[in-house]
């Protein structure tokens, strides 16, 4: 084949098909449709280096595994072949969802047992087998276990806690879309996650089959975005958008790309941490069609930085998708300088840029997870100067009532001297003077 014709064939634009009529009217929760076979997409042009790396990491899916996960699988899933274990559909379909299933893997504490017997829990139980392999079997206070196994504490409402502390419902012009900031919106693609975090800000809706990825609801959101030209940035969240099949997600991204004033699309997801098997070569190739595309990944502890997660993040980064981390500060999970620094170093090795460190939102039942704000400031002060600046996230409080993210920093400015010079405190606590310029200098 002539080289020019070959390149034209490789580079021609692929226009994905719209959802079928059956799909348009389908309001079933996404978790009931996860086992559908994902379609194969015509492949866009890949440079040999990128393509070979994606193929390489695809081939390594069965070779590089976390030893802890490998031992867990040998003990609890000895009959499950490697290919099935590495299937994200199998992982989702075999989530641990009941107290009976959980007792097979864990020695439950009294607080955990009481929570599982309480029918009034706001957030369902749901953990992928892969992520369950990272949970300590015997220690109920171990970090990852605390974040996914319910305890009786989450049924208690403390002062200042609310089901919707950020006021998202009051800032939703159409169902499933939040418009808080002037130039960007939050689009909730689905309310389904493969693994439910017990401190989830949206526990009032997540896992309750209330936000379906139906075409009618999503088209209403697209219509609003089209009619609002100030919106240049759309964040897809949920639930977890990557729990949609490739075809559905491709349609959503294509529809957003058809809106001329939408410049940036971001995807918020915890999939690389809890379900790295979802990051497949087919998914990555599809996502490449929608650049500029960014991803905000949710990590909370160094134990999540496994070979499986590293492989997933590498595939995404090699596809040209900038990766940033959003970490929630959690009591007894990551509220120390050592743990937070270890996590951020692990993320940087996976080419994930530490972005936000969130103060835990005051959702109902979150008291056991929330730390004083001063703790977050101490952690930042303990990191600044002792590790690279890229490894230090921005500490933010998402103001209750829809006030938005407010950054907080340790106070490094100690004052001014008589000559007007700034007195600054460095990471060691030493004071230094800086000749600050004047508003109206005299020459």
WORA-V484317 format. One record per residue. N is the residue number from 0. SS is DSSP state (H for helix, E for strand, C for the rest). OMEGA is omega in whole degrees, -180 to 180 (NA if undefined). D_CENTER is the distance of its C-alpha to the mean C-alpha in Angstrom with 2 decimals. Layout:
BEGIN
n->N ss->SS omega->OMEGA d_center->D_CENTER
n->N ss->SS omega->OMEGA d_center->D_CENTER
END
This chain:
BEGIN
n->0 ss->C omega->178 d_center->44.13
n->1 ss->C omega->-176 d_center->44.62
n->2 ss->H omega->-179 d_center->41.84
n->3 ss->H omega->179 d_center->41.38
n->4 ss->H omega->179 d_center->41.12
n->5 ss->H omega->179 d_center->38.66
n->6 ss->H omega->178 d_center->36.33
n->7 ss->H omega->180 d_center->36.72
n->8 ss->H omega->-179 d_center->35.69
n->9 ss->H omega->-170 d_center->32.57
n->10 ss->H omega->-177 d_center->31.50
n->11 ss->C omega->-176 d_center->32.39
n->12 ss->C omega->179 d_center->29.77
n->13 ss->C omega->178 d_center->28.25
n->14 ss->C omega->-178 d_center->28.06
n->15 ss->C omega->-179 d_center->25.97
n->16 ss->C omega->175 d_center->27.69
n->17 ss->C omega->178 d_center->26.96
n->18 ss->C omega->179 d_center->26.10
n->19 ss->C omega->179 d_center->29.18
n->20 ss->H omega->178 d_center->31.19
n->21 ss->H omega->-178 d_center->30.06
n->22 ss->H omega->-179 d_center->26.41
n->23 ss->H omega->-177 d_center->27.19
n->24 ss->C omega->-175 d_center->28.59
n->25 ss->C omega->179 d_center->26.22
n->26 ss->C omega->180 d_center->24.44
n->27 ss->C omega->175 d_center->23.52
n->28 ss->C omega->-175 d_center->20.17
n->29 ss->H omega->-176 d_center->17.96
n->30 ss->H omega->177 d_center->18.18
n->31 ss->H omega->-177 d_center->21.91
n->32 ss->C omega->-173 d_center->21.66
n->33 ss->C omega->-175 d_center->19.28
n->34 ss->C omega->176 d_center->22.32
n->35 ss->C omega->180 d_center->23.66
n->36 ss->C omega->179 d_center->24.33
n->37 ss->C omega->-179 d_center->22.17
n->38 ss->C omega->175 d_center->24.61
n->39 ss->C omega->-178 d_center->25.52
n->40 ss->C omega->169 d_center->25.15
n->41 ss->C omega->-171 d_center->27.85
n->42 ss->C omega->174 d_center->26.61
n->43 ss->C omega->-179 d_center->26.32
n->44 ss->C omega->175 d_center->28.05
n->45 ss->C omega->171 d_center->26.58
n->46 ss->C omega->-177 d_center->28.33
n->47 ss->H omega->-177 d_center->29.74
n->48 ss->H omega->-180 d_center->27.66
n->49 ss->H omega->-179 d_center->24.27
n->50 ss->H omega->-178 d_center->25.51
n->51 ss->H omega->180 d_center->27.02
n->52 ss->H omega->179 d_center->23.91
n->53 ss->H omega->178 d_center->21.86
n->54 ss->H omega->-179 d_center->24.83
n->55 ss->H omega->-178 d_center->25.12
n->56 ss->H omega->174 d_center->21.63
n->57 ss->H omega->-180 d_center->22.11
n->58 ss->H omega->-178 d_center->25.36
n->59 ss->H omega->-174 d_center->23.93
n->60 ss->H omega->-178 d_center->21.63
n->61 ss->H omega->-173 d_center->24.39
n->62 ss->C omega->-177 d_center->25.64
n->63 ss->C omega->-180 d_center->22.93
n->64 ss->C omega->177 d_center->21.57
n->65 ss->C omega->-180 d_center->20.77
n->66 ss->H omega->179 d_center->24.19
n->67 ss->H omega->179 d_center->22.85
n->68 ss->H omega->-180 d_center->21.26
n->69 ss->H omega->178 d_center->24.48
n->70 ss->H omega->178 d_center->26.64
n->71 ss->H omega->-179 d_center->24.67
n->72 ss->H omega->179 d_center->25.06
n->73 ss->H omega->-177 d_center->28.71
n->74 ss->H omega->-171 d_center->29.39
n->75 ss->H omega->-179 d_center->27.67
n->76 ss->C omega->-175 d_center->27.35
n->77 ss->C omega->-177 d_center->30.41
n->78 ss->C omega->-178 d_center->31.34
n->79 ss->C omega->-179 d_center->28.04
n->80 ss->C omega->-177 d_center->28.49
n->81 ss->H omega->-178 d_center->26.07
n->82 ss->H omega->-180 d_center->25.47
n->83 ss->H omega->178 d_center->24.49
n->84 ss->H omega->-179 d_center->22.21
n->85 ss->C omega->176 d_center->20.35
n->86 ss->C omega->-179 d_center->20.08
n->87 ss->H omega->177 d_center->16.73
n->88 ss->H omega->178 d_center->18.94
n->89 ss->H omega->179 d_center->20.88
n->90 ss->H omega->-179 d_center->17.99
n->91 ss->H omega->-177 d_center->16.84
n->92 ss->H omega->-178 d_center->20.50
n->93 ss->C omega->176 d_center->21.25
n->94 ss->C omega->174 d_center->18.65
n->95 ss->E omega->-170 d_center->20.32
n->96 ss->C omega->-176 d_center->20.92
n->97 ss->C omega->178 d_center->24.22
n->98 ss->H omega->180 d_center->26.02
n->99 ss->H omega->178 d_center->28.46
n->100 ss->H omega->-176 d_center->25.93
n->101 ss->H omega->-179 d_center->24.31
n->102 ss->H omega->177 d_center->27.78
n->103 ss->H omega->-174 d_center->28.17
n->104 ss->H omega->-171 d_center->25.55
n->105 ss->C omega->167 d_center->25.79
n->106 ss->C omega->-171 d_center->28.63
n->107 ss->C omega->175 d_center->27.50
n->108 ss->C omega->177 d_center->28.38
n->109 ss->H omega->179 d_center->30.39
n->110 ss->H omega->179 d_center->27.53
n->111 ss->H omega->179 d_center->25.26
n->112 ss->H omega->-179 d_center->28.20
n->113 ss->H omega->180 d_center->29.01
n->114 ss->H omega->-178 d_center->25.55
n->115 ss->H omega->177 d_center->25.59
n->116 ss->C omega->-178 d_center->29.06
n->117 ss->C omega->-178 d_center->28.11
n->118 ss->C omega->-176 d_center->27.89
n->119 ss->C omega->-180 d_center->26.51
n->120 ss->C omega->-177 d_center->22.96
n->121 ss->C omega->-176 d_center->20.57
n->122 ss->C omega->179 d_center->17.64
n->123 ss->C omega->172 d_center->18.56
n->124 ss->C omega->177 d_center->18.26
n->125 ss->C omega->-180 d_center->16.21
n->126 ss->E omega->176 d_center->15.34
n->127 ss->C omega->176 d_center->15.52
n->128 ss->H omega->179 d_center->18.55
n->129 ss->H omega->-177 d_center->16.73
n->130 ss->H omega->176 d_center->14.55
n->131 ss->H omega->179 d_center->17.77
n->132 ss->C omega->179 d_center->19.50
n->133 ss->C omega->-177 d_center->17.70
n->134 ss->C omega->177 d_center->18.92
n->135 ss->C omega->-175 d_center->22.25
n->136 ss->C omega->-170 d_center->24.95
n->137 ss->C omega->-174 d_center->27.28
n->138 ss->C omega->-179 d_center->25.61
n->139 ss->C omega->-180 d_center->24.07
n->140 ss->C omega->179 d_center->23.07
n->141 ss->C omega->-169 d_center->21.11
n->142 ss->H omega->-175 d_center->17.63
n->143 ss->H omega->179 d_center->15.35
n->144 ss->H omega->-179 d_center->17.93
n->145 ss->H omega->-174 d_center->17.86
n->146 ss->H omega->-177 d_center->14.22
n->147 ss->H omega->179 d_center->14.77
n->148 ss->C omega->-177 d_center->18.55
n->149 ss->C omega->172 d_center->20.01
n->150 ss->C omega->-178 d_center->22.80
n->151 ss->H omega->-178 d_center->25.49
n->152 ss->H omega->-176 d_center->24.10
n->153 ss->H omega->176 d_center->21.49
n->154 ss->H omega->-177 d_center->24.48
n->155 ss->C omega->179 d_center->26.08
n->156 ss->C omega->178 d_center->25.80
n->157 ss->C omega->180 d_center->26.46
n->158 ss->C omega->179 d_center->27.91
n->159 ss->C omega->-179 d_center->25.63
n->160 ss->C omega->180 d_center->22.97
n->161 ss->E omega->177 d_center->22.28
n->162 ss->C omega->180 d_center->20.45
n->163 ss->C omega->-172 d_center->19.21
n->164 ss->C omega->-177 d_center->19.42
n->165 ss->C omega->178 d_center->17.89
n->166 ss->C omega->-178 d_center->20.39
n->167 ss->C omega->-177 d_center->18.16
n->168 ss->H omega->-179 d_center->20.81
n->169 ss->H omega->-180 d_center->23.49
n->170 ss->H omega->-180 d_center->21.77
n->171 ss->C omega->179 d_center->21.28
n->172 ss->C omega->174 d_center->24.15
n->173 ss->E omega->-177 d_center->23.35
n->174 ss->C omega->175 d_center->21.47
n->175 ss->C omega->178 d_center->17.72
n->176 ss->E omega->-180 d_center->17.77
n->177 ss->E omega->179 d_center->17.50
n->178 ss->E omega->-177 d_center->19.61
n->179 ss->E omega->-178 d_center->19.58
n->180 ss->E omega->-174 d_center->20.05
n->181 ss->C omega->-169 d_center->22.96
n->182 ss->C omega->-178 d_center->21.44
n->183 ss->E omega->-180 d_center->18.03
n->184 ss->E omega->175 d_center->16.72
n->185 ss->E omega->180 d_center->13.71
n->186 ss->E omega->179 d_center->14.20
n->187 ss->E omega->-176 d_center->13.05
n->188 ss->C omega->-176 d_center->13.57
n->189 ss->C omega->176 d_center->13.73
n->190 ss->C omega->-175 d_center->13.55
n->191 ss->C omega->173 d_center->12.96
n->192 ss->C omega->177 d_center->10.46
n->193 ss->C omega->179 d_center->11.82
n->194 ss->C omega->-176 d_center->11.40
n->195 ss->C omega->177 d_center->11.81
n->196 ss->C omega->-173 d_center->10.97
n->197 ss->C omega->180 d_center->14.31
n->198 ss->C omega->-173 d_center->13.34
n->199 ss->C omega->179 d_center->11.31
n->200 ss->C omega->-177 d_center->12.41
n->201 ss->C omega->180 d_center->13.17
n->202 ss->C omega->178 d_center->15.00
n->203 ss->C omega->-178 d_center->17.98
n->204 ss->C omega->-175 d_center->16.80
n->205 ss->C omega->178 d_center->14.02
n->206 ss->C omega->-177 d_center->15.95
n->207 ss->C omega->178 d_center->19.19
n->208 ss->C omega->-178 d_center->19.72
n->209 ss->C omega->179 d_center->20.16
n->210 ss->C omega->-179 d_center->17.99
n->211 ss->C omega->176 d_center->19.12
n->212 ss->C omega->-179 d_center->18.39
n->213 ss->C omega->-179 d_center->22.12
n->214 ss->H omega->-177 d_center->23.77
n->215 ss->H omega->-180 d_center->25.74
n->216 ss->H omega->-178 d_center->22.88
n->217 ss->H omega->178 d_center->20.89
n->218 ss->H omega->176 d_center->24.18
n->219 ss->H omega->177 d_center->24.82
n->220 ss->H omega->178 d_center->21.61
n->221 ss->H omega->179 d_center->22.63
n->222 ss->H omega->179 d_center->26.09
n->223 ss->H omega->-180 d_center->24.97
n->224 ss->H omega->179 d_center->23.06
n->225 ss->H omega->-178 d_center->26.17
n->226 ss->C omega->-178 d_center->28.41
n->227 ss->C omega->-174 d_center->26.54
n->228 ss->C omega->177 d_center->27.17
n->229 ss->C omega->-179 d_center->25.64
n->230 ss->C omega->179 d_center->22.12
n->231 ss->C omega->-172 d_center->21.15
n->232 ss->E omega->180 d_center->17.33
n->233 ss->E omega->176 d_center->15.18
n->234 ss->E omega->175 d_center->11.47
n->235 ss->E omega->180 d_center->10.51
n->236 ss->E omega->-179 d_center->8.38
n->237 ss->C omega->25 d_center->9.76
n->238 ss->C omega->-178 d_center->9.57
n->239 ss->C omega->-178 d_center->7.65
n->240 ss->H omega->-179 d_center->9.62
n->241 ss->H omega->172 d_center->9.87
n->242 ss->H omega->171 d_center->11.89
n->243 ss->C omega->175 d_center->14.53
n->244 ss->C omega->-178 d_center->17.24
n->245 ss->H omega->-176 d_center->17.78
n->246 ss->H omega->-180 d_center->20.66
n->247 ss->H omega->-180 d_center->19.08
n->248 ss->H omega->177 d_center->16.07
n->249 ss->H omega->179 d_center->18.72
n->250 ss->H omega->180 d_center->20.84
n->251 ss->H omega->-179 d_center->18.29
n->252 ss->H omega->178 d_center->17.58
n->253 ss->H omega->179 d_center->21.34
n->254 ss->H omega->177 d_center->22.24
n->255 ss->H omega->179 d_center->20.18
n->256 ss->H omega->179 d_center->21.75
n->257 ss->C omega->179 d_center->25.11
n->258 ss->C omega->-167 d_center->24.85
n->259 ss->C omega->-175 d_center->26.66
n->260 ss->C omega->174 d_center->25.27
n->261 ss->C omega->-177 d_center->21.57
n->262 ss->C omega->-173 d_center->21.05
n->263 ss->E omega->172 d_center->17.33
n->264 ss->E omega->177 d_center->14.54
n->265 ss->E omega->176 d_center->10.86
n->266 ss->E omega->175 d_center->8.05
n->267 ss->E omega->-174 d_center->4.68
n->268 ss->E omega->171 d_center->3.07
n->269 ss->C omega->-176 d_center->3.49
n->270 ss->H omega->-179 d_center->6.79
n->271 ss->H omega->180 d_center->8.10
n->272 ss->H omega->-173 d_center->8.29
n->273 ss->H omega->-177 d_center->9.72
n->274 ss->C omega->-177 d_center->11.26
n->275 ss->H omega->178 d_center->11.96
n->276 ss->H omega->-180 d_center->15.02
n->277 ss->H omega->-179 d_center->13.32
n->278 ss->C omega->-177 d_center->13.33
n->279 ss->C omega->175 d_center->17.01
n->280 ss->H omega->180 d_center->19.51
n->281 ss->H omega->178 d_center->20.09
n->282 ss->H omega->-177 d_center->16.55
n->283 ss->H omega->179 d_center->16.47
n->284 ss->H omega->177 d_center->19.95
n->285 ss->H omega->-178 d_center->19.17
n->286 ss->H omega->180 d_center->16.30
n->287 ss->H omega->-180 d_center->18.85
n->288 ss->H omega->-169 d_center->21.03
n->289 ss->H omega->178 d_center->18.93
n->290 ss->C omega->1 d_center->18.83
n->291 ss->C omega->-178 d_center->18.20
n->292 ss->E omega->-180 d_center->14.59
n->293 ss->E omega->177 d_center->11.71
n->294 ss->E omega->171 d_center->8.04
n->295 ss->E omega->-175 d_center->5.54
n->296 ss->E omega->-175 d_center->3.66
n->297 ss->E omega->177 d_center->3.36
n->298 ss->C omega->-178 d_center->7.03
n->299 ss->C omega->-176 d_center->9.97
n->300 ss->C omega->-180 d_center->13.03
n->301 ss->H omega->-179 d_center->15.06
n->302 ss->H omega->178 d_center->15.82
n->303 ss->H omega->-177 d_center->12.48
n->304 ss->C omega->-177 d_center->13.81
n->305 ss->C omega->174 d_center->16.02
n->306 ss->H omega->179 d_center->17.98
n->307 ss->H omega->180 d_center->16.02
n->308 ss->H omega->178 d_center->12.69
n->309 ss->H omega->180 d_center->14.87
n->310 ss->H omega->-180 d_center->16.35
n->311 ss->H omega->-179 d_center->13.25
n->312 ss->H omega->178 d_center->12.14
n->313 ss->H omega->179 d_center->15.86
n->314 ss->H omega->180 d_center->16.24
n->315 ss->H omega->-179 d_center->13.64
n->316 ss->H omega->179 d_center->15.18
n->317 ss->H omega->177 d_center->18.60
n->318 ss->C omega->177 d_center->18.04
n->319 ss->C omega->-179 d_center->17.87
n->320 ss->C omega->176 d_center->14.24
n->321 ss->E omega->-177 d_center->13.44
n->322 ss->E omega->175 d_center->10.30
n->323 ss->E omega->-179 d_center->9.21
n->324 ss->E omega->172 d_center->7.47
n->325 ss->E omega->-175 d_center->6.78
n->326 ss->E omega->176 d_center->8.63
n->327 ss->E omega->177 d_center->10.53
n->328 ss->E omega->-173 d_center->14.19
n->329 ss->C omega->180 d_center->15.51
n->330 ss->C omega->178 d_center->19.20
n->331 ss->C omega->-179 d_center->20.31
n->332 ss->C omega->-177 d_center->16.98
n->333 ss->C omega->-173 d_center->16.48
n->334 ss->C omega->174 d_center->19.08
n->335 ss->C omega->179 d_center->21.33
n->336 ss->H omega->-177 d_center->21.88
n->337 ss->H omega->-178 d_center->22.25
n->338 ss->H omega->-178 d_center->19.03
n->339 ss->H omega->179 d_center->16.92
n->340 ss->H omega->178 d_center->18.92
n->341 ss->H omega->178 d_center->18.59
n->342 ss->H omega->-177 d_center->14.79
n->343 ss->H omega->176 d_center->14.88
n->344 ss->H omega->178 d_center->17.66
n->345 ss->H omega->179 d_center->15.87
n->346 ss->H omega->-179 d_center->12.99
n->347 ss->H omega->178 d_center->15.79
n->348 ss->H omega->177 d_center->17.59
n->349 ss->C omega->-179 d_center->14.81
n->350 ss->C omega->175 d_center->15.01
n->351 ss->C omega->-177 d_center->11.72
n->352 ss->E omega->174 d_center->12.97
n->353 ss->E omega->-172 d_center->12.30
n->354 ss->E omega->-179 d_center->11.73
n->355 ss->E omega->162 d_center->11.36
n->356 ss->E omega->-175 d_center->12.50
n->357 ss->E omega->163 d_center->12.43
n->358 ss->E omega->-177 d_center->15.44
n->359 ss->C omega->-178 d_center->14.64
n->360 ss->C omega->-178 d_center->15.56
n->361 ss->C omega->175 d_center->18.93
n->362 ss->E omega->179 d_center->18.14
n->363 ss->C omega->178 d_center->20.96
n->364 ss->C omega->-175 d_center->21.25
n->365 ss->C omega->-174 d_center->18.97
n->366 ss->C omega->-178 d_center->21.95
n->367 ss->C omega->180 d_center->21.56
n->368 ss->C omega->-171 d_center->18.15
n->369 ss->C omega->176 d_center->19.10
n->370 ss->C omega->169 d_center->20.89
n->371 ss->C omega->178 d_center->23.38
n->372 ss->H omega->180 d_center->22.20
n->373 ss->H omega->179 d_center->24.80
n->374 ss->H omega->178 d_center->22.90
n->375 ss->H omega->178 d_center->20.05
n->376 ss->H omega->178 d_center->22.83
n->377 ss->H omega->179 d_center->24.54
n->378 ss->H omega->178 d_center->21.58
n->379 ss->H omega->179 d_center->21.29
n->380 ss->H omega->179 d_center->25.08
n->381 ss->H omega->179 d_center->25.05
n->382 ss->H omega->-176 d_center->22.77
n->383 ss->E omega->180 d_center->24.30
n->384 ss->C omega->-180 d_center->27.15
n->385 ss->C omega->173 d_center->26.61
n->386 ss->E omega->-176 d_center->23.89
n->387 ss->C omega->-179 d_center->23.15
n->388 ss->H omega->178 d_center->21.94
n->389 ss->H omega->-176 d_center->19.03
n->390 ss->H omega->-177 d_center->17.74
n->391 ss->C omega->-179 d_center->18.00
n->392 ss->C omega->173 d_center->15.12
n->393 ss->E omega->-179 d_center->16.20
n->394 ss->E omega->-177 d_center->16.59
n->395 ss->E omega->168 d_center->16.21
n->396 ss->E omega->175 d_center->17.31
n->397 ss->E omega->-170 d_center->16.23
n->398 ss->E omega->177 d_center->19.82
n->399 ss->C omega->178 d_center->20.85
n->400 ss->C omega->178 d_center->22.45
n->401 ss->C omega->-179 d_center->20.38
n->402 ss->C omega->178 d_center->21.52
n->403 ss->E omega->-176 d_center->18.37
n->404 ss->E omega->179 d_center->16.84
n->405 ss->E omega->-179 d_center->19.69
n->406 ss->E omega->178 d_center->19.55
n->407 ss->E omega->179 d_center->21.58
n->408 ss->C omega->170 d_center->23.46
n->409 ss->C omega->-177 d_center->26.18
n->410 ss->C omega->179 d_center->29.58
n->411 ss->C omega->180 d_center->31.01
n->412 ss->E omega->-175 d_center->33.80
n->413 ss->E omega->179 d_center->36.81
n->414 ss->E omega->179 d_center->39.20
n->415 ss->E omega->176 d_center->42.03
n->416 ss->C omega->-176 d_center->45.41
n->417 ss->C omega->180 d_center->48.75
n->418 ss->C omega->179 d_center->48.53
n->419 ss->C omega->179 d_center->45.26
n->420 ss->C omega->178 d_center->43.18
n->421 ss->E omega->173 d_center->39.68
n->422 ss->E omega->-175 d_center->39.32
n->423 ss->E omega->179 d_center->35.92
n->424 ss->E omega->-179 d_center->34.55
n->425 ss->C omega->-174 d_center->32.79
n->426 ss->C omega->178 d_center->30.42
n->427 ss->C omega->-175 d_center->33.54
n->428 ss->C omega->179 d_center->34.88
n->429 ss->C omega->180 d_center->37.67
n->430 ss->E omega->179 d_center->38.93
n->431 ss->E omega->179 d_center->39.46
n->432 ss->E omega->179 d_center->41.13
n->433 ss->E omega->-179 d_center->39.97
n->434 ss->C omega->-177 d_center->42.52
n->435 ss->C omega->-180 d_center->40.70
n->436 ss->C omega->-180 d_center->42.19
n->437 ss->C omega->178 d_center->44.15
n->438 ss->C omega->-178 d_center->43.68
n->439 ss->C omega->-178 d_center->47.25
n->440 ss->C omega->179 d_center->48.43
n->441 ss->C omega->-179 d_center->52.21
n->442 ss->C omega->NA d_center->53.65
END
